[in-house]
Amino acid sequence: MGERFDLAEVLRVKGAQRYELHRDHLNPQLPRMLHAIGFDKVYTRADGAYLYDADGQDYLDMLSGFGVFALGRHHPEVRQAIHDVVDMGLADLTQFDAPPLAGPLAEQLLAKAPHLERVYFSNSGTEAVEAALKFARYATKRKRILYCAHAFHGLTAGSLSVNGADSFRKGFGPLLPDTAVPLGDLAALERELRRGGVAALLVEPIQGKGVAVAPPGYLAAAHDLLRRHGALLIADEVQCGMGRTGDFFAYDHDGVKPDLVAVAKALSGGYVPVGATLGSDAVFKKVYSSMDRVLVHDSTFGSNNQAMAAGLATMHVMDRDEVVANAGRIGDELRTRLAALAERYELIGDVRGRGLMIGIEFRKPQDRKLRAHWTALQLARKGLFAQTVVHGLFHRHRILTQVSGDHIEVIKLIPPLIIGEREVDRFVSAFADVLDDAHRGLALTKDFGRTLVRQARSN
């Protein structure tokens, strides 16, 4: 009998080679991009809202794995739930039984959406969206899906068909023949509905790209229009749901009751990928209309015990610790303090969002010297100024953020929902420091340029 598998030994031997191995065997452009901007750090551990490098330096994570770590990293109760379910040695994925933990998690989710009755579990956000698209088409016997310009719903083929960014779609066609309408434009929506054949409108109550918030009343009015034309409303809550906006679902702010809801990311507790598609009894019974159709839409790994345990522990902690309320309160404080900075810095054009999903948009300044600098960056690449801010926050203050989409001057903040005033103070202070430099002249851009040159030389 050979030696036992030793995961710690794999990390000891191969951990330092992570970027080289990724370059050689996975996506070759990822390590190249990270190296170019100096983001190719080696993090040795993580806890709560922080990442740590080998020197013990902390990095404030205002990105939370694109919204996965709502409870922060390595929440002890979610981690314990994973240990417990593995140690129980339960029969899992038999494919011919009712998974024991799927029902309890479905109950927990539906309690947050009492107008809906059923849940389908998958493995990711894009799969949750794919299920919603299929269910809507089958239930209505129509083929067209409307989606909003600038939307992001995933990168599998069906989800890509309703992706508002050409850069993601290019070269992967032909895709499904779906139609974009502007977010908030009821007249455009009604025109498309009158053309006929619409199964559903798929919409993010707050778009991830650019952090565009659906205008007040839009979702409710859109749902009324859809009902009149026999179509459904699908809410994509994969990123903006699970408490991020200060309500459990972002659509709750608008008093609307979607026909289908897609969730994922935070439901995983940061451990085991899980997606869920919530829907009405009427829709599900049309899709699963007979025993012959029992597996008409299914997933091999859906409802596995580890994922369900992570979801149940996450839901428990969110309720007990009032995580959703914290997201609303701390999010309001952070947005208020950032909006106050807009009065000091003319490069800030807008601060928007809800709860802890916040977009900071930059604009062309009035000051002549600043305007010339802004214009030069725009000519080089639209969105480059926002990237210099992200770079400054990371390299000067060890704060991880992101530009909220390609070719746009918006940075997005989607931190763990458990952050408090300490993290708000750290971010606002760091952001003001970076903006001070940006308003003084070229220092911020020069720092970014020096990093590009230095990293290119070390490649």
Contacts in CASP RR format, 6 or more apart in sequence:
PFRMAT RR
TARGET T0000
AUTHOR 0000-0000-0000
METHOD contacts of the structure
MODEL  1
MGERFDLAEVLRVKGAQRYELHRDHLNPQLPRMLHAIGFDKVYTRADGAY
LYDADGQDYLDMLSGFGVFALGRHHPEVRQAIHDVVDMGLADLTQFDAPP
LAGPLAEQLLAKAPHLERVYFSNSGTEAVEAALKFARYATKRKRILYCAH
AFHGLTAGSLSVNGADSFRKGFGPLLPDTAVPLGDLAALERELRRGGVAA
LLVEPIQGKGVAVAPPGYLAAAHDLLRRHGALLIADEVQCGMGRTGDFFA
YDHDGVKPDLVAVAKALSGGYVPVGATLGSDAVFKKVYSSMDRVLVHDST
FGSNNQAMAAGLATMHVMDRDEVVANAGRIGDELRTRLAALAERYELIGD
VRGRGLMIGIEFRKPQDRKLRAHWTALQLARKGLFAQTVVHGLFHRHRIL
TQVSGDHIEVIKLIPPLIIGEREVDRFVSAFADVLDDAHRGLALTKDFGR
TLVRQARSN
14 21 0 8 1.000
15 42 0 8 1.000
16 42 0 8 1.000
18 42 0 8 1.000
19 31 0 8 1.000
19 34 0 8 1.000
19 35 0 8 1.000
19 40 0 8 1.000
20 31 0 8 1.000
22 30 0 8 1.000
22 31 0 8 1.000
23 31 0 8 1.000
23 32 0 8 1.000
31 40 0 8 1.000
34 40 0 8 1.000
35 455 0 8 1.000
35 458 0 8 1.000
35 459 0 8 1.000
36 452 0 8 1.000
36 455 0 8 1.000
36 456 0 8 1.000
37 387 0 8 1.000
37 391 0 8 1.000
37 448 0 8 1.000
37 451 0 8 1.000
37 452 0 8 1.000
37 455 0 8 1.000
38 395 0 8 1.000
38 451 0 8 1.000
38 455 0 8 1.000
39 394 0 8 1.000
41 53 0 8 1.000
41 59 0 8 1.000
42 53 0 8 1.000
42 54 0 8 1.000
43 51 0 8 1.000
43 52 0 8 1.000
43 53 0 8 1.000
43 59 0 8 1.000
44 52 0 8 1.000
44 53 0 8 1.000
44 54 0 8 1.000
44 56 0 8 1.000
45 51 0 8 1.000
45 52 0 8 1.000
46 52 0 8 1.000
46 61 0 8 1.000
46 73 0 8 1.000
46 74 0 8 1.000
47 73 0 8 1.000
47 74 0 8 1.000
48 61 0 8 1.000
48 69 0 8 1.000
48 71 0 8 1.000
48 72 0 8 1.000
48 73 0 8 1.000
48 74 0 8 1.000
48 75 0 8 1.000
48 416 0 8 1.000
48 418 0 8 1.000
49 60 0 8 1.000
49 61 0 8 1.000
49 64 0 8 1.000
49 72 0 8 1.000
49 73 0 8 1.000
49 415 0 8 1.000
49 416 0 8 1.000
49 418 0 8 1.000
49 419 0 8 1.000
49 423 0 8 1.000
50 58 0 8 1.000
50 59 0 8 1.000
50 60 0 8 1.000
50 61 0 8 1.000
50 73 0 8 1.000
51 58 0 8 1.000
51 59 0 8 1.000
51 61 0 8 1.000
51 73 0 8 1.000
51 400 0 8 1.000
52 58 0 8 1.000
52 59 0 8 1.000
53 59 0 8 1.000
57 398 0 8 1.000
58 398 0 8 1.000
59 394 0 8 1.000
59 398 0 8 1.000
59 399 0 8 1.000
59 400 0 8 1.000
60 397 0 8 1.000
60 398 0 8 1.000
60 399 0 8 1.000
60 400 0 8 1.000
60 415 0 8 1.000
60 423 0 8 1.000
60 426 0 8 1.000
60 427 0 8 1.000
61 69 0 8 1.000
61 72 0 8 1.000
61 73 0 8 1.000
61 400 0 8 1.000
61 415 0 8 1.000
61 416 0 8 1.000
62 399 0 8 1.000
62 400 0 8 1.000
62 401 0 8 1.000
62 413 0 8 1.000
62 414 0 8 1.000
62 415 0 8 1.000
62 427 0 8 1.000
63 400 0 8 1.000
63 401 0 8 1.000
63 402 0 8 1.000
63 414 0 8 1.000
63 415 0 8 1.000
64 70 0 8 1.000
64 72 0 8 1.000
64 414 0 8 1.000
64 415 0 8 1.000
64 416 0 8 1.000
66 239 0 8 1.000
66 265 0 8 1.000
66 414 0 8 1.000
67 239 0 8 1.000
67 244 0 8 1.000
67 265 0 8 1.000
67 266 0 8 1.000
67 414 0 8 1.000
68 265 0 8 1.000
68 266 0 8 1.000
68 268 0 8 1.000
68 269 0 8 1.000
68 270 0 8 1.000
69 266 0 8 1.000
69 269 0 8 1.000
69 270 0 8 1.000
69 416 0 8 1.000
70 242 0 8 1.000
70 243 0 8 1.000
70 244 0 8 1.000
70 265 0 8 1.000
70 266 0 8 1.000
70 269 0 8 1.000
70 314 0 8 1.000
70 318 0 8 1.000
70 323 0 8 1.000
70 416 0 8 1.000
70 417 0 8 1.000
70 418 0 8 1.000
71 78 0 8 1.000
71 266 0 8 1.000
71 269 0 8 1.000
71 270 0 8 1.000
71 314 0 8 1.000
71 317 0 8 1.000
71 318 0 8 1.000
71 323 0 8 1.000
71 416 0 8 1.000
71 417 0 8 1.000
71 418 0 8 1.000
72 270 0 8 1.000
72 416 0 8 1.000
72 417 0 8 1.000
72 418 0 8 1.000
73 270 0 8 1.000
73 416 0 8 1.000
75 269 0 8 1.000
75 313 0 8 1.000
75 314 0 8 1.000
75 317 0 8 1.000
77 313 0 8 1.000
77 316 0 8 1.000
77 317 0 8 1.000
78 269 0 8 1.000
78 270 0 8 1.000
78 271 0 8 1.000
78 310 0 8 1.000
78 311 0 8 1.000
78 313 0 8 1.000
78 314 0 8 1.000
78 317 0 8 1.000
79 271 0 8 1.000
80 313 0 8 1.000
81 309 0 8 1.000
81 310 0 8 1.000
81 312 0 8 1.000
81 313 0 8 1.000
82 271 0 8 1.000
82 272 0 8 1.000
82 306 0 8 1.000
82 309 0 8 1.000
82 310 0 8 1.000
84 309 0 8 1.000
85 101 0 8 1.000
85 305 0 8 1.000
85 306 0 8 1.000
85 309 0 8 1.000
86 306 0 8 1.000
90 100 0 8 1.000
90 305 0 8 1.000
91 97 0 8 1.000
92 99 0 8 1.000
92 304 0 8 1.000
92 305 0 8 1.000
92 306 0 8 1.000
93 300 0 8 1.000
93 301 0 8 1.000
93 304 0 8 1.000
95 300 0 8 1.000
99 303 0 8 1.000
99 304 0 8 1.000
99 305 0 8 1.000
99 308 0 8 1.000
100 305 0 8 1.000
101 303 0 8 1.000
101 305 0 8 1.000
101 308 0 8 1.000
101 309 0 8 1.000
101 312 0 8 1.000
102 121 0 8 1.000
102 303 0 8 1.000
102 308 0 8 1.000
104 308 0 8 1.000
104 312 0 8 1.000
105 119 0 8 1.000
105 121 0 8 1.000
105 308 0 8 1.000
105 311 0 8 1.000
105 312 0 8 1.000
105 315 0 8 1.000
106 118 0 8 1.000
106 119 0 8 1.000
106 121 0 8 1.000
106 276 0 8 1.000
108 312 0 8 1.000
108 315 0 8 1.000
109 119 0 8 1.000
109 263 0 8 1.000
109 276 0 8 1.000
109 278 0 8 1.000
109 315 0 8 1.000
110 116 0 8 1.000
110 117 0 8 1.000
110 118 0 8 1.000
110 119 0 8 1.000
110 278 0 8 1.000
112 248 0 8 1.000
112 249 0 8 1.000
113 249 0 8 1.000
113 261 0 8 1.000
113 278 0 8 1.000
115 257 0 8 1.000
115 280 0 8 1.000
116 261 0 8 1.000
116 278 0 8 1.000
116 279 0 8 1.000
116 280 0 8 1.000
117 279 0 8 1.000
117 280 0 8 1.000
117 281 0 8 1.000
117 284 0 8 1.000
118 278 0 8 1.000
118 279 0 8 1.000
118 280 0 8 1.000
118 281 0 8 1.000
118 283 0 8 1.000
118 284 0 8 1.000
119 276 0 8 1.000
119 277 0 8 1.000
119 278 0 8 1.000
119 279 0 8 1.000
120 131 0 8 1.000
120 135 0 8 1.000
120 276 0 8 1.000
120 277 0 8 1.000
120 284 0 8 1.000
120 297 0 8 1.000
121 274 0 8 1.000
121 275 0 8 1.000
121 276 0 8 1.000
121 299 0 8 1.000
121 302 0 8 1.000
121 303 0 8 1.000
121 307 0 8 1.000
121 308 0 8 1.000
122 128 0 8 1.000
122 130 0 8 1.000
122 131 0 8 1.000
122 274 0 8 1.000
122 275 0 8 1.000
122 276 0 8 1.000
122 277 0 8 1.000
122 299 0 8 1.000
122 302 0 8 1.000
123 273 0 8 1.000
123 274 0 8 1.000
123 275 0 8 1.000
123 299 0 8 1.000
123 301 0 8 1.000
123 302 0 8 1.000
123 307 0 8 1.000
124 264 0 8 1.000
124 273 0 8 1.000
124 275 0 8 1.000
125 154 0 8 1.000
125 238 0 8 1.000
125 262 0 8 1.000
125 263 0 8 1.000
125 264 0 8 1.000
125 265 0 8 1.000
125 275 0 8 1.000
126 153 0 8 1.000
126 154 0 8 1.000
126 155 0 8 1.000
126 156 0 8 1.000
126 159 0 8 1.000
127 156 0 8 1.000
127 264 0 8 1.000
127 275 0 8 1.000
127 299 0 8 1.000
128 238 0 8 1.000
128 262 0 8 1.000
128 263 0 8 1.000
128 264 0 8 1.000
128 275 0 8 1.000
128 276 0 8 1.000
128 277 0 8 1.000
129 153 0 8 1.000
129 154 0 8 1.000
129 158 0 8 1.000
129 159 0 8 1.000
129 162 0 8 1.000
129 202 0 8 1.000
129 234 0 8 1.000
129 236 0 8 1.000
129 238 0 8 1.000
129 262 0 8 1.000
129 277 0 8 1.000
130 156 0 8 1.000
130 158 0 8 1.000
130 159 0 8 1.000
131 262 0 8 1.000
131 277 0 8 1.000
131 297 0 8 1.000
132 200 0 8 1.000
132 202 0 8 1.000
132 234 0 8 1.000
132 236 0 8 1.000
132 260 0 8 1.000
132 261 0 8 1.000
132 262 0 8 1.000
132 277 0 8 1.000
133 145 0 8 1.000
133 158 0 8 1.000
133 159 0 8 1.000
133 162 0 8 1.000
133 200 0 8 1.000
133 202 0 8 1.000
133 234 0 8 1.000
134 287 0 8 1.000
134 297 0 8 1.000
135 260 0 8 1.000
135 277 0 8 1.000
135 279 0 8 1.000
135 283 0 8 1.000
135 284 0 8 1.000
135 287 0 8 1.000
135 297 0 8 1.000
136 145 0 8 1.000
136 199 0 8 1.000
136 200 0 8 1.000
136 232 0 8 1.000
136 234 0 8 1.000
136 259 0 8 1.000
136 260 0 8 1.000
136 283 0 8 1.000
137 143 0 8 1.000
137 145 0 8 1.000
137 199 0 8 1.000
137 200 0 8 1.000
138 286 0 8 1.000
138 287 0 8 1.000
139 199 0 8 1.000
139 232 0 8 1.000
139 282 0 8 1.000
139 283 0 8 1.000
139 286 0 8 1.000
139 287 0 8 1.000
140 199 0 8 1.000
140 200 0 8 1.000
140 230 0 8 1.000
140 231 0 8 1.000
140 232 0 8 1.000
142 196 0 8 1.000
142 197 0 8 1.000
142 198 0 8 1.000
142 199 0 8 1.000
142 231 0 8 1.000
143 177 0 8 1.000
143 197 0 8 1.000
143 199 0 8 1.000
144 177 0 8 1.000
144 178 0 8 1.000
144 179 0 8 1.000
144 192 0 8 1.000
144 196 0 8 1.000
144 197 0 8 1.000
144 198 0 8 1.000
144 199 0 8 1.000
145 161 0 8 1.000
145 162 0 8 1.000
145 176 0 8 1.000
145 178 0 8 1.000
145 179 0 8 1.000
145 198 0 8 1.000
145 199 0 8 1.000
145 200 0 8 1.000
145 201 0 8 1.000
145 202 0 8 1.000
146 178 0 8 1.000
146 179 0 8 1.000
146 180 0 8 1.000
146 181 0 8 1.000
146 189 0 8 1.000
146 192 0 8 1.000
146 193 0 8 1.000
146 198 0 8 1.000
146 200 0 8 1.000
146 201 0 8 1.000
146 202 0 8 1.000
147 153 0 8 1.000
147 162 0 8 1.000
147 163 0 8 1.000
147 164 0 8 1.000
147 178 0 8 1.000
147 179 0 8 1.000
147 180 0 8 1.000
147 181 0 8 1.000
147 201 0 8 1.000
147 202 0 8 1.000
147 203 0 8 1.000
148 164 0 8 1.000
148 180 0 8 1.000
148 181 0 8 1.000
148 182 0 8 1.000
148 183 0 8 1.000
148 184 0 8 1.000
148 202 0 8 1.000
148 203 0 8 1.000
148 204 0 8 1.000
148 207 0 8 1.000
149 164 0 8 1.000
149 180 0 8 1.000
149 181 0 8 1.000
149 182 0 8 1.000
149 183 0 8 1.000
150 164 0 8 1.000
150 165 0 8 1.000
150 183 0 8 1.000
150 207 0 8 1.000
150 209 0 8 1.000
150 210 0 8 1.000
150 212 0 8 1.000
151 162 0 8 1.000
151 163 0 8 1.000
151 164 0 8 1.000
151 180 0 8 1.000
151 183 0 8 1.000
151 202 0 8 1.000
151 203 0 8 1.000
151 204 0 8 1.000
151 207 0 8 1.000
151 209 0 8 1.000
151 236 0 8 1.000
152 163 0 8 1.000
152 164 0 8 1.000
152 165 0 8 1.000
152 168 0 8 1.000
152 204 0 8 1.000
152 207 0 8 1.000
152 208 0 8 1.000
152 209 0 8 1.000
153 159 0 8 1.000
153 162 0 8 1.000
153 163 0 8 1.000
153 202 0 8 1.000
153 204 0 8 1.000
153 236 0 8 1.000
153 238 0 8 1.000
154 160 0 8 1.000
154 163 0 8 1.000
155 163 0 8 1.000
155 168 0 8 1.000
157 172 0 8 1.000
157 175 0 8 1.000
157 176 0 8 1.000
158 175 0 8 1.000
158 176 0 8 1.000
160 168 0 8 1.000
160 169 0 8 1.000
160 172 0 8 1.000
160 175 0 8 1.000
161 169 0 8 1.000
161 175 0 8 1.000
161 176 0 8 1.000
161 177 0 8 1.000
161 178 0 8 1.000
162 176 0 8 1.000
162 178 0 8 1.000
162 202 0 8 1.000
163 169 0 8 1.000
164 180 0 8 1.000
164 209 0 8 1.000
165 209 0 8 1.000
165 405 0 8 1.000
165 406 0 8 1.000
167 406 0 8 1.000
169 175 0 8 1.000
179 192 0 8 1.000
181 188 0 8 1.000
181 189 0 8 1.000
181 192 0 8 1.000
181 201 0 8 1.000
182 188 0 8 1.000
183 203 0 8 1.000
183 207 0 8 1.000
183 212 0 8 1.000
183 214 0 8 1.000
183 215 0 8 1.000
183 218 0 8 1.000
184 214 0 8 1.000
184 215 0 8 1.000
184 218 0 8 1.000
184 222 0 8 1.000
186 218 0 8 1.000
186 221 0 8 1.000
186 222 0 8 1.000
186 225 0 8 1.000
189 201 0 8 1.000
189 222 0 8 1.000
189 225 0 8 1.000
190 225 0 8 1.000
192 198 0 8 1.000
193 225 0 8 1.000
193 226 0 8 1.000
193 228 0 8 1.000
193 229 0 8 1.000
193 231 0 8 1.000
194 229 0 8 1.000
196 229 0 8 1.000
198 226 0 8 1.000
198 229 0 8 1.000
198 231 0 8 1.000
199 231 0 8 1.000
199 232 0 8 1.000
200 226 0 8 1.000
200 231 0 8 1.000
200 232 0 8 1.000
200 233 0 8 1.000
200 234 0 8 1.000
200 259 0 8 1.000
200 260 0 8 1.000
201 222 0 8 1.000
201 226 0 8 1.000
201 231 0 8 1.000
201 232 0 8 1.000
201 233 0 8 1.000
201 234 0 8 1.000
202 234 0 8 1.000
202 236 0 8 1.000
203 214 0 8 1.000
203 219 0 8 1.000
203 222 0 8 1.000
203 233 0 8 1.000
203 234 0 8 1.000
203 235 0 8 1.000
203 236 0 8 1.000
204 214 0 8 1.000
204 235 0 8 1.000
204 236 0 8 1.000
204 237 0 8 1.000
204 239 0 8 1.000
204 240 0 8 1.000
204 250 0 8 1.000
205 213 0 8 1.000
205 214 0 8 1.000
205 219 0 8 1.000
205 235 0 8 1.000
205 237 0 8 1.000
205 240 0 8 1.000
205 245 0 8 1.000
205 249 0 8 1.000
205 250 0 8 1.000
205 251 0 8 1.000
205 253 0 8 1.000
205 254 0 8 1.000
206 212 0 8 1.000
206 213 0 8 1.000
206 214 0 8 1.000
206 240 0 8 1.000
206 245 0 8 1.000
206 250 0 8 1.000
206 353 0 8 1.000
206 354 0 8 1.000
206 357 0 8 1.000
207 213 0 8 1.000
208 239 0 8 1.000
208 240 0 8 1.000
208 357 0 8 1.000
208 404 0 8 1.000
208 412 0 8 1.000
209 404 0 8 1.000
209 405 0 8 1.000
209 408 0 8 1.000
210 359 0 8 1.000
210 361 0 8 1.000
210 404 0 8 1.000
210 405 0 8 1.000
210 408 0 8 1.000
210 410 0 8 1.000
210 412 0 8 1.000
211 352 0 8 1.000
211 353 0 8 1.000
211 357 0 8 1.000
211 358 0 8 1.000
211 359 0 8 1.000
211 404 0 8 1.000
211 410 0 8 1.000
211 412 0 8 1.000
212 352 0 8 1.000
213 352 0 8 1.000
213 353 0 8 1.000
213 354 0 8 1.000
214 254 0 8 1.000
216 254 0 8 1.000
217 254 0 8 1.000
218 254 0 8 1.000
219 233 0 8 1.000
219 235 0 8 1.000
219 251 0 8 1.000
219 254 0 8 1.000
219 255 0 8 1.000
219 256 0 8 1.000
220 254 0 8 1.000
220 255 0 8 1.000
220 256 0 8 1.000
222 233 0 8 1.000
223 233 0 8 1.000
223 256 0 8 1.000
223 257 0 8 1.000
223 258 0 8 1.000
226 232 0 8 1.000
226 233 0 8 1.000
232 258 0 8 1.000
232 259 0 8 1.000
232 260 0 8 1.000
232 283 0 8 1.000
233 256 0 8 1.000
233 258 0 8 1.000
233 259 0 8 1.000
233 260 0 8 1.000
234 258 0 8 1.000
234 259 0 8 1.000
234 260 0 8 1.000
234 261 0 8 1.000
234 262 0 8 1.000
235 249 0 8 1.000
235 250 0 8 1.000
235 251 0 8 1.000
235 256 0 8 1.000
235 258 0 8 1.000
235 260 0 8 1.000
235 261 0 8 1.000
235 262 0 8 1.000
236 262 0 8 1.000
237 249 0 8 1.000
237 250 0 8 1.000
237 251 0 8 1.000
237 261 0 8 1.000
237 262 0 8 1.000
237 263 0 8 1.000
238 262 0 8 1.000
238 263 0 8 1.000
238 264 0 8 1.000
238 265 0 8 1.000
239 265 0 8 1.000
239 357 0 8 1.000
239 414 0 8 1.000
240 250 0 8 1.000
240 357 0 8 1.000
241 248 0 8 1.000
241 249 0 8 1.000
241 250 0 8 1.000
241 263 0 8 1.000
241 266 0 8 1.000
242 248 0 8 1.000
242 263 0 8 1.000
242 265 0 8 1.000
242 266 0 8 1.000
242 267 0 8 1.000
242 318 0 8 1.000
243 249 0 8 1.000
243 266 0 8 1.000
243 318 0 8 1.000
243 323 0 8 1.000
243 324 0 8 1.000
243 327 0 8 1.000
243 417 0 8 1.000
244 250 0 8 1.000
244 266 0 8 1.000
244 327 0 8 1.000
244 355 0 8 1.000
244 356 0 8 1.000
244 357 0 8 1.000
244 414 0 8 1.000
244 417 0 8 1.000
245 253 0 8 1.000
245 327 0 8 1.000
245 328 0 8 1.000
245 353 0 8 1.000
245 354 0 8 1.000
245 355 0 8 1.000
245 356 0 8 1.000
245 357 0 8 1.000
246 324 0 8 1.000
246 325 0 8 1.000
246 327 0 8 1.000
246 328 0 8 1.000
246 331 0 8 1.000
246 354 0 8 1.000
246 355 0 8 1.000
246 356 0 8 1.000
247 253 0 8 1.000
247 324 0 8 1.000
248 324 0 8 1.000
249 261 0 8 1.000
250 354 0 8 1.000
251 257 0 8 1.000
251 258 0 8 1.000
251 261 0 8 1.000
253 354 0 8 1.000
259 279 0 8 1.000
259 280 0 8 1.000
259 283 0 8 1.000
260 277 0 8 1.000
260 278 0 8 1.000
260 279 0 8 1.000
260 280 0 8 1.000
260 283 0 8 1.000
261 277 0 8 1.000
261 278 0 8 1.000
261 279 0 8 1.000
262 275 0 8 1.000
262 276 0 8 1.000
262 277 0 8 1.000
262 278 0 8 1.000
263 275 0 8 1.000
263 276 0 8 1.000
263 278 0 8 1.000
264 273 0 8 1.000
264 274 0 8 1.000
264 275 0 8 1.000
264 276 0 8 1.000
266 314 0 8 1.000
266 417 0 8 1.000
267 274 0 8 1.000
267 275 0 8 1.000
267 276 0 8 1.000
267 310 0 8 1.000
267 311 0 8 1.000
267 314 0 8 1.000
267 315 0 8 1.000
268 274 0 8 1.000
268 275 0 8 1.000
268 307 0 8 1.000
268 310 0 8 1.000
268 311 0 8 1.000
268 314 0 8 1.000
269 310 0 8 1.000
269 311 0 8 1.000
269 313 0 8 1.000
269 314 0 8 1.000
270 310 0 8 1.000
271 306 0 8 1.000
271 310 0 8 1.000
272 304 0 8 1.000
272 306 0 8 1.000
272 307 0 8 1.000
272 309 0 8 1.000
272 310 0 8 1.000
273 307 0 8 1.000
274 302 0 8 1.000
274 307 0 8 1.000
274 308 0 8 1.000
274 310 0 8 1.000
274 311 0 8 1.000
287 293 0 8 1.000
287 296 0 8 1.000
287 297 0 8 1.000
288 294 0 8 1.000
288 296 0 8 1.000
301 307 0 8 1.000
317 323 0 8 1.000
318 324 0 8 1.000
318 417 0 8 1.000
321 418 0 8 1.000
323 417 0 8 1.000
323 418 0 8 1.000
324 417 0 8 1.000
326 417 0 8 1.000
326 418 0 8 1.000
326 420 0 8 1.000
327 355 0 8 1.000
327 356 0 8 1.000
327 417 0 8 1.000
328 354 0 8 1.000
328 355 0 8 1.000
328 356 0 8 1.000
330 355 0 8 1.000
330 356 0 8 1.000
330 419 0 8 1.000
330 420 0 8 1.000
330 421 0 8 1.000
330 424 0 8 1.000
331 355 0 8 1.000
331 356 0 8 1.000
331 358 0 8 1.000
332 355 0 8 1.000
333 421 0 8 1.000
333 424 0 8 1.000
334 356 0 8 1.000
334 358 0 8 1.000
334 413 0 8 1.000
334 424 0 8 1.000
334 427 0 8 1.000
334 428 0 8 1.000
335 351 0 8 1.000
335 352 0 8 1.000
335 353 0 8 1.000
335 355 0 8 1.000
335 358 0 8 1.000
337 424 0 8 1.000
337 428 0 8 1.000
338 348 0 8 1.000
338 351 0 8 1.000
338 358 0 8 1.000
338 360 0 8 1.000
338 428 0 8 1.000
338 431 0 8 1.000
339 351 0 8 1.000
341 348 0 8 1.000
341 428 0 8 1.000
341 431 0 8 1.000
341 432 0 8 1.000
341 435 0 8 1.000
342 348 0 8 1.000
342 349 0 8 1.000
342 350 0 8 1.000
342 351 0 8 1.000
344 432 0 8 1.000
344 435 0 8 1.000
345 435 0 8 1.000
345 438 0 8 1.000
345 439 0 8 1.000
346 363 0 8 1.000
346 365 0 8 1.000
346 366 0 8 1.000
346 367 0 8 1.000
346 370 0 8 1.000
346 439 0 8 1.000
347 362 0 8 1.000
347 363 0 8 1.000
347 365 0 8 1.000
347 370 0 8 1.000
347 374 0 8 1.000
347 385 0 8 1.000
347 435 0 8 1.000
347 438 0 8 1.000
347 439 0 8 1.000
348 360 0 8 1.000
348 361 0 8 1.000
348 362 0 8 1.000
348 363 0 8 1.000
348 435 0 8 1.000
349 361 0 8 1.000
349 362 0 8 1.000
349 363 0 8 1.000
350 359 0 8 1.000
350 360 0 8 1.000
350 361 0 8 1.000
350 363 0 8 1.000
351 358 0 8 1.000
351 359 0 8 1.000
351 360 0 8 1.000
351 361 0 8 1.000
352 358 0 8 1.000
352 359 0 8 1.000
352 361 0 8 1.000
353 359 0 8 1.000
356 413 0 8 1.000
356 414 0 8 1.000
356 415 0 8 1.000
356 417 0 8 1.000
356 419 0 8 1.000
357 412 0 8 1.000
357 413 0 8 1.000
357 414 0 8 1.000
358 412 0 8 1.000
358 413 0 8 1.000
358 414 0 8 1.000
359 404 0 8 1.000
359 410 0 8 1.000
359 411 0 8 1.000
359 412 0 8 1.000
359 413 0 8 1.000
360 410 0 8 1.000
360 411 0 8 1.000
360 413 0 8 1.000
360 431 0 8 1.000
361 409 0 8 1.000
361 410 0 8 1.000
362 385 0 8 1.000
362 386 0 8 1.000
362 389 0 8 1.000
362 409 0 8 1.000
362 410 0 8 1.000
363 409 0 8 1.000
364 371 0 8 1.000
364 374 0 8 1.000
364 375 0 8 1.000
364 378 0 8 1.000
365 371 0 8 1.000
365 374 0 8 1.000
367 439 0 8 1.000
369 441 0 8 1.000
370 439 0 8 1.000
370 441 0 8 1.000
373 441 0 8 1.000
373 442 0 8 1.000
373 445 0 8 1.000
374 385 0 8 1.000
377 383 0 8 1.000
377 384 0 8 1.000
377 385 0 8 1.000
377 388 0 8 1.000
377 445 0 8 1.000
378 384 0 8 1.000
378 385 0 8 1.000
381 407 0 8 1.000
382 407 0 8 1.000
382 408 0 8 1.000
382 409 0 8 1.000
383 403 0 8 1.000
383 406 0 8 1.000
383 407 0 8 1.000
383 408 0 8 1.000
383 409 0 8 1.000
385 409 0 8 1.000
385 438 0 8 1.000
386 403 0 8 1.000
386 404 0 8 1.000
386 408 0 8 1.000
386 409 0 8 1.000
386 410 0 8 1.000
386 411 0 8 1.000
387 403 0 8 1.000
387 448 0 8 1.000
388 438 0 8 1.000
388 444 0 8 1.000
388 445 0 8 1.000
388 447 0 8 1.000
388 448 0 8 1.000
389 401 0 8 1.000
389 411 0 8 1.000
389 431 0 8 1.000
389 434 0 8 1.000
389 435 0 8 1.000
389 438 0 8 1.000
389 444 0 8 1.000
390 401 0 8 1.000
390 402 0 8 1.000
390 403 0 8 1.000
390 411 0 8 1.000
391 444 0 8 1.000
391 447 0 8 1.000
391 448 0 8 1.000
391 451 0 8 1.000
392 434 0 8 1.000
392 444 0 8 1.000
392 447 0 8 1.000
392 448 0 8 1.000
393 399 0 8 1.000
393 400 0 8 1.000
393 401 0 8 1.000
393 430 0 8 1.000
393 431 0 8 1.000
393 434 0 8 1.000
394 400 0 8 1.000
394 401 0 8 1.000
395 447 0 8 1.000
395 451 0 8 1.000
396 430 0 8 1.000
396 433 0 8 1.000
396 434 0 8 1.000
396 447 0 8 1.000
397 426 0 8 1.000
397 430 0 8 1.000
397 433 0 8 1.000
397 434 0 8 1.000
399 426 0 8 1.000
399 427 0 8 1.000
399 430 0 8 1.000
401 411 0 8 1.000
401 412 0 8 1.000
401 413 0 8 1.000
402 411 0 8 1.000
402 412 0 8 1.000
403 410 0 8 1.000
403 411 0 8 1.000
403 412 0 8 1.000
404 410 0 8 1.000
404 411 0 8 1.000
404 412 0 8 1.000
413 427 0 8 1.000
415 423 0 8 1.000
434 444 0 8 1.000
437 443 0 8 1.000
437 444 0 8 1.000
438 444 0 8 1.000
END
